[in-house]
Amino acid sequence: MQPLVATPEEGSSTSSKVSPTQRALQVMGISLFLMTLVQTYVTIIGLASRYCTQEYDILVAGPLVVLICGFGVNGALGAWHYGLQQPFLAVLSTFGLEFFYVTLKHANSLRQCRPIEDLDRLQLRFGIWRSLPFAAMTFALSLRSILELTLCTAPATLSVIGQGLQVNNTLEWTKAIRDNDITVERLTRFHAFREDMNMSGVGDAELQEFREKFASLHDSLVGAFWKSCHCYKSKWKLKTGTFREDRSSRWAFSFFVTEDDDELGGIAQGKTLAGNILFNEIILDRLKMLNESAIEKIKGKIADLAPIFVTGWKDALKSLALQTASWPKIVDTIWKKLESPQSKFRKHGPFEAATFLEQSRAYPLPLLGWEGNWDLAKSSLGLLTSVMPVVKYVRKRRQVNFLWVVSHAIVDMILLVQTAICCITATSAAHAAGAFQAVAQAMVEQIVKGVASHQAESEFGEAYKTGTQTKTAQAMRQMLVRTVTQEAEHLGIQLTSAASDLMISPSQLLAAALTIFGFCIISAGLSHHLLKAPLSVQEHMNASVCGPLCFLGASAEYTKVCDTVRTLILLRSMLMTTILCVAWIVATSLSEVPMDFSIRFYPALMLNRSTWCVTLCAIWTTACVLHFVSGYLAVYAVEVSEEDKEDADPDGFDYEGLASAIEKSQEPRPPVVNAAYGTFTHP
């Protein structure tokens, strides 16, 4: 005998048919979420063990802090949601374990592939507070690897000089190149430097003092940069090119470098051309801004030095005009003469073939074997896919075009991630730029002393007149010897501090985490104050990370939300800009470095291009405008979609459901008989 009356759940199971594809997708989604949850626990335990047993490393501390903070906020929001009404679930959500309870409770609905609000809310919260921040941190670390490639040129430069000076404590770098079957004797720069120092005219006592000072400087700097920039991850290989290409793009702190020496651009190639151009710009600017006493000392030597750089009666007239010109004009004229292709100071074998080192961090792609910087590609793809839970959440409630929602979600996420990256690296960039300027200032002081001394004409004049490699090198190496001997301690402190800041200390990570959390609190407070729709704290906090567009999926009354969402999108970009400006103002004020230089320093090294603060600000402004426009279009698309739905169904009645019910009522049914104890069908 058949059951008397079917339960609602059984009735729904018999009336609705689930296709194998739907069931497979349901199982796949649940399995992926479970794997992600387990992976989070395993990753936190693994990173925590490495953090406790190894030396501090940002590659370990960064993801660990992000995962712990995200997991903590996710648990706190879950506990807040369940509250005192469901204390058991509140405790489970604190540890991220309510997933198992929800799946067991709604097992029948899962088998029928019906939507479960608790599970959707859990997956959205987990995606926003765990997956999205972790993807952002992975993307930031992949960008950091590009910067590290360029900065690793500094310890490589010092190690080549150390080998040339027969300083034997260059273990990290020499071991690294030997692992790649390379010896320092195969480098043209090594032989050129050793020959220059042997014929530099420096006395034995002064040369011995220089070696001792350089050994001390080398020990502190190479170890600090090698660790903070993870130079052990670089792969080194020999390359043949011109000597000019070597000194401009594979060497640090080179003089008289121009854009014609090598090609600008090229990400993740470790070239230093843009950095050397910046270095020369600083020296030129510092020379123009000398105090009056230094200018008076140098001007007294202009009459002796000017004939060195000019020949012939026409150039003699230019020399006379040069001596009576303003100081910046004098500096510009002499500097342009020295950096011109015809300058004998630049003819240190510029067109001769040279063998030098090239570094990369590329590795072959599994199965395909394609070699490249796949870390950046993978992290970029992970960052883009991390916004998909938000997009699905909005489109589940609003039937809107996928393109508008995902476009704004991606732009919003890129802006948020760049804000976080710039805030975290502001202090490091300011200190690194300050150390860079300290080296340039030390060089400027030695130039002033050299030009103002009585030996200026004999040193620079003979070198320039003869134009030989030896004589030109003598003048430059003598200045190097004086700079290292007199400024080694000061430069060591500046550069070591900059290398330490590159590690992003725990205090800096904590400050960055508090700044980002403050941004979330302010964003949630603004949305709570401006939005009239009744929304929970969890929904406000979720929107503080993934953007105000999330409110379109959280509120059923879209007419009360759309105008406010537009305002919140505009306020969000303004808030990110404000936080960014405050972070850079504080960082530059503490390091006493001009803000425009500290802002453009890291982008120039990463992109190997001459960047300007105005250009970077224009790019940021364009991104903010694009952020607002894409958000406005997404909200407009939602409004149009909802209006079309209302036009098709003005009174809100479900006519399609009524028609389906009528069709089912007209289907033939088996005859029934009325009995005393209920309704039965004929056997």
C-alpha angles and dihedrals in degrees: 000000000000121000116275100233127005119232117243092250092048091047091052091048092054095044098046121061121205117209120223090245092057091047092049092050090048092051091045093051093049091046093050092049091049091049090050091050092050091044090054092056092045092048093049092050092047095047092045092053091049091047091053098043103037136053117277112282128174089216087066102030096048099057091038093055092045094050094046094046093045092047091048095050090045091053093044092052091048092051090047090052096052095035122162093330092072106021094166092057090043090058092046093049090053088067096034093250101119088097091080093049093048093049093049093046093051098035093127092050090049091053089053092047092236119156115263115203095201092052093046091051091048094050092047093050092047093048093050099045102033114021098037098049091044091052089049092052091048090052091049092051091050089054089048090056089060091053091047091057091063095042091052087070088076097064089040090055092048091047093053090050089047092053089048090053090046091245101156100197097090094109103141097052098038091049090049095053092043088055085060092049093254130130126198091236089072092064118097091210092060094057093042092052094046091050091047093052093047090054100033096107092237115144122247094247093049091045091051091051089049091053093051093048092046092049090055092046091046094051094054098041105040093049093047096047093040090057101037095044095041090231090169087075092062122100115219127206137167122255132182121222141120125312089240090056090051097050095044103041107020100038132071126230098010121171128232096014119163135181090257093067094076142343119289119221130039117133121229095012098111095233118161100197095111091044092052091048088053090049091054091046090055093050091049092049092047091050090053091050098052117139121255096258093055091046092052091052093050096043089060088063096044091086089056097041100041096073088055091066098038133056132182130033094283091053089045089061089049088050091054091048089048093056092054097043127101118277097252089050091052092050092047093050096049094042093051089049091052097046096045117112089248093056113119090214087066095046095085089134094304097163097037120106114261135187114220142157127269122192133200141162097215121134133184119268111244116261094358097056095214110153120220147108094294094164090075092046093049094046091048091052090047091051092051094048092048090074093059096091089057092048092049091048093055095043092049090065099029124045095220133146110279093221096062095049097044093045093056093041091055094047091047092050093048091051092048094047093047090050091053093046093049092048092050094047098040095095093042093049093048093050093045090050089048092053090047090054091046090060090048091048091051089052091049092052091052091048090053092048092046095048093043093049124092090246093060096099094043094048103039096023097055091043093052097041095050093038092198122147092243098050093044091049092049093062093046095044092048089056090048091051092051093046095051094041095050102031103033097108095045094045091046092056093046097047096040090052090050091050091050091051089055088067090064100228123231090256090055090048090050091049090049092048091050090048092052092045089050089052089053092049092049091047092049090047092052093049092046091051097045103037116083096192117099106252133163127247089249092058092049092050092046090053091050088067105032098034138258091286086081089073090069088068096040100053125060093201100072094172090066093046109043099072092045092048090057090053092047092051090055092045090048094059090044091051092050090049091049093050090047093052093047092050093052094043091053093044095049093044090056094048097039091227122138108261095226092057096046091049095052097039101082096038090052092053094044098045096031089227135119100257126187130206091234091054093049091048090050090052091050092048090050090051091051091050090048088049093056095042093050090048092048091051092048092051091045090052090053091050092050091047093051093046091052089051091051091048090054091047109022098171095040094239117147100238093165091056091048092051090050091050091050091051091051092048090055094054115107112262130195116264118263133207126209114233134177094256102042144297118316133178123231112266 
